[in-house]
């Protein structure tokens, strides 16, 4: 487990500034590890210290939480507080955030289980591919006919006996064996990747879009205990796609889903992180009415989840007592004190994130491993454009972003994406990849001429998303 200093160092690789917020989330994460090493009797008494982040949009609130979850491979879900409504109103109920977290945990645990059986699944899928490639159309038709007769017998009773196939001769067995070995050799050399094969896939029976939009995850097959037959269909796909489908099928056969679900529920309860964004939008001061009538109701519905309660999911009851909740909001109009007192008390750690300066914007363009300039350099390199930005150009872009945010709506670091899109529009449009490698250096003159920074105060609309 990483120490708080190491966690901050890892966050510094992707996020510029906001040192106080990084320190607080690093301590909260380390305290989880410390709690896991305590005896059971005291362990149950220690609950996470939830965090509320205050700061304008685009300064790193969401990114800090998302990167934090990735560092420890913890179940993580981001929810918008404005999507929830008080019980009795149309909208998602607050329990859905816990159900979403459990689903995220199951995906993590299922992926880990897949990795453990990957080699066996790949070997089994390879043999099935050889079967598909070595099978002649006549055999496939006989198998299909036999399957249809079997289904008819199941419905009408064993009235018709299927004629058994004659046993193959030794010569036929040797011929098939030689054919399979030749196909297997070609398959491993990658010579058959574009060959078309027919695979049978199972269609998923998911709930309707309307029900999912309301937060109702209903699967009729699960309701009837899997009694409904699974729908299957034939697909003609290249070998490389068939391999992916068959590996997934073989992996599902090898893993114990009950064990995966039990582990996933435990991880969601003990390690889960729920990020509640836009919490300031459900804070209301003074008398409110009309569309705002459910704001305080939403807070009171969220309160039991944050305090610690048991939520019923399709995987069984899930306790929220030890989940870490990180809330965030700009709090331009409202204040943290406008939240109901009970909810305020459940977020004892408050962190203020600062608005970005020109230096911060400049660092964002250069320091992070996923800096936006590096992203565009990689994108255009695929079309034979070797793009680079000199230091003066980065400074000019940073100043333009700061100026635009100060004189119009402040959208933080997201302004950089808007500016660079405008800056590279002509280059991105004309790059086709059918020309030799071209070196393009973005300098300050290019930035000034394309963005007209000197007259930015007269025309800021082009930088506003």
Buried (B, 14 or more C-beta within 10 A) or exposed (E): EBEBEEBBEBBBEBBBBBEEBBBBBBBBBBBBEEBEEEEEEEEEEEBBBBBBBBBBBBBBBBBBBBBBBEBBEBBBBBBBBBBBBBEEEEBBBBBBBBBBBBBBBBEBBBEBBBEEBBEEBBEBBBEBBBEBBBEEEEEEEEEEEEEEEEEEBEEEEEEEEEEEEEEEEEEEEEEEEEEBEEBBEBBEEEEBEEBEBEBEBEEEEEBEEEEEEBBEBEEEBEEEEEEEEEEEEEEEBEBEBBBEBBBEBBBBEBBEEEEBBBBBBEBBBBBBBBBBBBBBBBBBEEEEEEEEEBBBBBBBBBBBBBBEBBBEBEBEEBBBEBBBBBBBBBBEEBEBEBBBEEBBEBBEBEBEBBBBEBEBBBBBBBBBEEBBBBEBBEBBEEBBBEBEBBEBBBBBBBBBBBBBBEEBEBBBBBBBBBBBBBBBEEBBEEBEEEEEEEEBEBBBEBBBEBBEBEEBEEEBEEBEE
